[in-house]
Every structure is written in structure tokens, then in C-alpha cells.
Amino acid sequence: MHALPVPPRQVMIGDAAAFVGTTPRAIRHYHEMGLLPEPERGGDGRRRYGYEDMIRLLWIRRMADAGVALEDIRDAFLTGADSGGADSGDGVAGTLERLEGVLAAREAESRRQRDAVRRMRAEGSRLGLLSDFVAARLKGLPEGSLRQADLDSLLVTERIFGPLGAAVQASRFLVLATRPALRAESDRVDAAEEALDDGVAVDDPRVARVAAERHAFESALHAAIEESGLGEEDDALFDAWEARHPAADDDGGEAGLGSGGREAGSMSACEAVGTMPHDFSPARLRCMELAAELAARDAPAL
């Protein structure tokens, strides 16, 4: 009968790392972090690791492999030592409980990302980037009737005013996508505005003329939206949004209509408008101001 090998009472750092499945460099890092007390060095100046050291290293490796951050492992060991000795599992249990919550949140985020990718593949990358609340309004349109610029505009609007604001703006593109004459007029007015470049003075007669054309077009577009029944649908959107996202409190918190569903922690609409860059010339900005004045003048009195 062969005698069983007698294990050493202590091992060098290389053997400790090999047994645990890590590296000497990692073990030195554990020492620096306070995860593992540094053993006394022998007469040759080298560290030697005993049984308790190896147990601690094995636990560190298992917890790290499970996704626990090294800082949390260290805190778990410290909590365990404070609540009943180094072998206490109270600190480890608390850390694992927190980890379970973190992993659950990661799984939920992963599901959300997979759903978004599926929507992007099914609906087209740009349409799929919009929230489902906005994309739902655009379903059923003829393929290719929505332009990239339309979707770009909705993406910017959703960032500033949230899904509710973008869903209301979608009425504009629904009408343009189904009424070629209005789309052609929209293209003509857009081109006229783009021609107001930096070489055009703000008091050039063309500025006022294009502003009047923009006002006339917007009035025709609004009339077409109302005629198509989309105006009533816009009103219903507010009810649908409120049903899906009830206010967080009586004053209308972040989840309420006032936020329009903007991302948590995002800037206000005023801040966003002031931050989004543009390439409008002074003449074009003046044209926009004049068009807004014409719209305000013609607005029905309340």
C-alpha cells in the first residue's frame, strides 16, 4: 500500500496561485486591497501561505467568478469579522443579496436591449430607435413614405420633449407621407429656407417672403391634420400616455405628463433646446421668427 503524500504546512505564492487558479500578481493585488492579510515572510524573505490563507483565496476566487466586485468581497469579509469572527457568513450573505439585485437589474436591462434590437431589425434601424409609443403611430404607412429626415426630427423631438411630444409631432409626417401635393410643397418651402444662407442679409426681402410661405404651408398642413382626424388622435394620445404612465404624485412628478416621458435625469426641454446645435444662418433664424409672429397673429383668440 502506497503512503499518501503529505501536503506541506505552507506553500510559496506560486504554488498558492496555481492551486487556487489565479496568478501571483492577483494575490499581491489582494494583499494591497486588504482582501487577504499578507503572511509573514520567511528567513529567505518570501511569503508563505497556510491553510487559512488558501481557504480565503478559494472564497475570493469563487465570489469573483460569480461577479462580486473585489471591493464588495473585502467589505463582506470585514463585516463577517465584525459580526462574529472571520468565519461568519453575515457579511458574505449581505453582499450576495445585493449582488442578486444587481444581476436582476442587469437581466432586465439585457431584455430591454434585446427587445430594442428586435424592433430595430423588424421596423428598420431608425424607426426602431424610436420608443414604441412613437413607432406605433407610424405603423401602416407605405414602405419608404417616411424619410430619414422625418425620423431624425422625431428622434430629436423625443429627446427634448419625450415620447408624448414626438408622438404628437408624428401627425405631421403621417399627413406628408400620404399627401404628395403637401409633401411637394413642404420640400419647396424647405429648399427656400435653406437658400437663406449666410450670404443673405436678415433684412433681405426674401426673408419675409419665405416666412409668409412657411406660415401658409403650416396653416395648410394643420388643416389637413384636422381634416384627416389626426387632430382628435393627438388629443387621445394624452389620455393614452396618462393611462400608461400615471403621475408619480399629485403634483405630476417625473412620470407625469409634464415630463413627456423624458429619460430619468435628462435635462429640461428648455436646456435641451439651448444645447442642441443647429446650422441656421441669421437670415433663416429671422425667417423663423417672422413665421412664428404670423402664426401668433392668426391664432384664434381663447
Salt bridges, closest charged atoms under 4 A:
GLU32 OE1 - HIS29 ND1 3.86
GLU38 OE2 - ARG41 NH2 3.26
GLU38 OE2 - ARG47 NE 2.87
ASP44 OD2 - ARG48 NH2 2.80
ASP65 OD1 - ARG61 NH2 3.37
ASP75 OD1 - ARG74 NE 3.67
GLU109 OE2 - ARG112 NH2 2.57
ASP115 OD1 - ARG118 NH1 2.93
GLU123 OE1 - ARG119 NH2 3.83
GLU123 OE2 - LYS139 NZ 2.95
ASP132 OD1 - ARG244 NH2 3.55
ASP150 OD2 - ARG183 NH2 2.82
ASP152 OD1 - ARG126 NH1 2.55
GLU185 OE2 - ARG188 NH2 2.94
ASP187 OD1 - ARG147 NH1 2.71
ASP190 OD1 - ARG214 NH2 2.67
GLU193 OE2 - ARG214 NE 2.89
GLU193 OE1 - ARG284 NH2 3.66
ASP204 OD2 - ARG206 NH2 3.13
GLU213 OE1 - ARG188 NH1 3.50
GLU218 OE2 - ARG172 NH2 2.59
GLU218 OE2 - ARG214 NH1 2.89
GLU227 OE2 - ARG179 NH2 3.95
GLU233 OE1 - ARG137 NH2 2.96
ASP234 OD1 - ARG137 NH1 2.82
GLU263 OE1 - ARG159 NH1 2.73
GLU289 OE1 - ARG286 NH1 3.13
GLU293 OE2 - ARG286 NH1 3.86
ASP298 OD2 - HIS215 NE2 2.62
ASP298 OD1 - ARG297 NE 3.01
